[in-house]
Every structure is written in C-alpha cells, then in structure tokens.
Amino acid sequence: MDEITRALKEKQVYFEEAKSLESATGKTLLIAGLARGNGIAARLLPNADRSVPNVPEALAIQRIQYKRKPAWLIAGPTIAG
C-alpha cells in the first residue's frame, strides 16, 4: 500500500485515506488489498469476475461500482505481490 500511495503522491493525485469505505467522502474510491482472505478486496474481486495469479508482482486492477460510487479495485496475491 505504501508503494501505491507514494506513486499517487508523485503524480500529484490528491486523495484521502479512510478507515472504511463507508467513511470515504471522495467521488471515486480506490480499494486496494489482498486477493485472498476475508478483506474487502478479496470479497469484491469475484464480483468483478477477476482473479490474481499467485505469482510475485501480479495485480488485478478493475473498475467497479461500490454502493453506486465509481471505484478502482486493486488486488495482489500476497503482501509482497
């Protein structure tokens, strides 16, 4: 997650970090997390009809809707991936 936020800041993309999706106030959500387990990214990934290969550096990036808000879902297979 640190790499994603650093890259966004370098590109001067302004964003807020929220404790939950419900508390986010922006027009577009960025949902990032692990593709496996019980986190929000893992729960939303099958709904986006996507999967992530279990190899280093793999990512799934998909535009979705979350409760009528546009969102980008970014999921990797492991913490290092």
N, C-alpha and C positions, 0 to 999 in steps of 0.2 A: 504494500500500500504506500509505503514511503516513496518508492520509485514513481508511482503514478502521480502522487501529489507534487513531487519535485518537478516532473515533466510538465504538468499543467501550469505550475508557477513559472517555469522557464518560458513557456509560450504565452504568458500573461493571460491565462484563463482564470477568471475570478470564480471562486466557489466557496461554499460553506461546508463545514463538516458537522454532521448531525448525529446524535446518539441513536436515532431511529428514523426510518423512512417517514413515519407519520409526523415527526417533528421538523422535517426538512421544509424550508419555505421557498426554495427556488422553483423556477418554471420547469426545469429539466433535472431529472435525478441521475446520478452516477452510482450504480450499485456494483461494488467490487467485493469479491471474496473467493472462497474455495468452492470448487465444483462438486466436492464430495463432503458428506457430513450433514449437519442439520442447520447450517447457516442460511441466511436469506438467499444468497446467490445459488447455493445448491438446490434450494426449494424452487426457485424461479427458472432455473436452467432447463428442466424437462418441458416446462410450459412454453419455452421459446423454441422447442424442437431442436435443441443443440446438445452436444456433448463435448468433452475435452479429452483428448488422448492423454494417457498417463505417461507423458514424457516431459523432461525439463523444458522450460520456456514455452510450453503450449498455453494458449489462451483461447477462450471463446469470447467473442465480442458481438453483442446482438442488440439491436434497437428494439425495445419493448414498450408496453404501456404498463404502468403500475398505478392502479386506482385512478385511472383517467389522466395520469400525468405521463408525458413522454420520459423515457429513461434509457440509459445505456447500461447494459448488463455486461460486466467483465468478470470472467471466472477462470481460475487456473487450477491445475490438478493438485498442487501442493503449495506449501508456504514458500518454498524456494522457486517454484514454477510460476 
